[in-house]
Amino acid sequence: MSIAIEAVWESGVLKPRTKLDLPESTNVRVIVEEAPSPSLNGWAAIDRLIGMVNDEGGPTDVAERHDEYLYGGLKTR
């Protein structure tokens, strides 16, 4: 059986965010992968695009360079 769960590292202990339905003393294999920051979700990216273009126009290369505009490196205004 294989499942993926979210957990948090607190005080040197990995704590699952949801209850695990496992028998006591079950051996498991843990692979730690850092979860993306909540601020980097799709809705946050869309919010950063809103207002980029105004009545005076905006960048003409947004399609080609959207990652740079969203994640830094270029001034958008």
N, C-alpha and C positions, 0 to 999 in steps of 0.2 A: 504494500500500500504506500502511496506517496501523496502528500498534501502540502500545500504552501500556506503559510500563516504569516501574519504580521506580528512582530514582537518589539519590545523596547529594552534597551540595555540600561539598567539602573543599579547603582551600587555594586557593580561587579556581577550582576545576575541578569541573565536573559529571561525576560518575562513575556509570555505570549499575551497578545491583546484579546484573544478569545480562548474559551475553555477547550482543552483538548480531550477528546473522548478516547483515551488510551488506558489500558489496564495498568495498574501500579507496577512499577519496576520494568516497564517496557523499554528496551534499548532502541534508540533512534539515532539517525545521522543528521547532524545540523550543518547546513551550508549557509554561511552568513553573507548576505548581499545587502549593501546599504540601500535603503529605499530612497526614491527621489524626494527632494524637498517639496513640501506642499506648495511652496511659492512658485514652483516650476511646472505646475500642471497646465493643461490646455486652456482653461478659462483665464488663468493669470496671463498667459501669452496673448490671448485675444484682447484682454483689457489693456495691455501695453500697446497694442496696435490702434485702439480707439483714439481718435483725435490726432493721429499722425498726419492726416491730410485735412487741410482746412480750405476755406474759400480761395486762398491765394495759391493753392496747389500743394504739392508735397513731393517727396522723392519719386523719381520716375523708375527707379531700379528696385522697388520693394520685392518684386517677384524673384529676382535674382539674388538679392542680398538680405532676405528676410531674417535669417539667423543672426546676422550682424546687428540688424536693427532691434531685434527682440532681446538678444543676450549680451549686447554691449559692443563697444568698439567704435560706434559711429554716433554722431549727433544727429538727431532726427528733426530738430528745429533750429 
